[in-house]
Amino acid sequence: MIDPAAYSTDTLCAGILSRHRDTIAVKKPAFAVRKLSKIVSAALDLSNQKGFQAMTLRELSEASGVSMGGLYAYFDTKTTLLKMILTEVTEQVRSALSTAPQDIRADPARHLDWLIDTHVRLTETMLPWFTFAFMEAKNFPPAERRMATDSEELTESFFAETIARGVADGTFRSDTSPLLASLIKPLLQDWYVKRSKYRRRGVDIAAYVQTIQQIVNGACAPPEGDGPGQPIVPSIRG
């Protein structure tokens, strides 16, 4: 279950602070998290408006209300800030997709449905972060572009492992395409990249999740129909 309260900007920035404690000069955690939340929120907003590469640190300072000297207490370059944001997105994906209850994980069909539901709802909760990571990736420096690619491959690995287990135990068809795991990713991304399209059509998150589940289930269900179970009931209404 994805609890939106667990993914507030302050909570995510507390994670950044914890991961980068050795390089962030501000030593008071509560104060550091508050300032870092302002910085990251402003960076995501400015990136959405004009692109991360076009954003200057002076503009970030003005938008966040944190002085230039204050910014340098958290990161030495804009690229370091980029790495902080990308790392947090990746770690949240890893954490969220690793928490399937044992009874769901024991059934590959239910687990596959659960992974789809959880990933879509995670991106809904962290929408500015995921949109940033996707839309800006083509402009990242090579090392950071590789980080974004690795994050996508991490997501695919959860689906690939579950599909492989389902094929092995007969839950899924033996001829299920090995490309299925990588083809799921664009379906997941479409929800947060093209939100306006689905909003105009009146498609809510529950309907979107169920549609992806049906498409994926149809691609791997055995001919006799004894394939994946019923889609997981959405835990948060869209």
Secondary structure, 3 states (H helix, E strand, C coil): CCCHHHHCHHHHHHHHHHHCCCCCCCCCHHHHHHHHHHHHHHHHHHHHHHCCCCCCHHHHHHHHCCCHHHHHCCCCCHHHHHHHHHHHHHHHHHHHHCCCCHHHHCCHHHHHHHHHHHHHHHHHHCHHHHHHHHHCHHHCCHHHHHHHHHHHHHHHHHHHHHHHHHHHHCCCCCCCCCCHHHHHHHHHHHHHHCHHHHHHCCCCHHHHHHHHHHHHHHHHCCCCCCCCCCCCCCCCCC
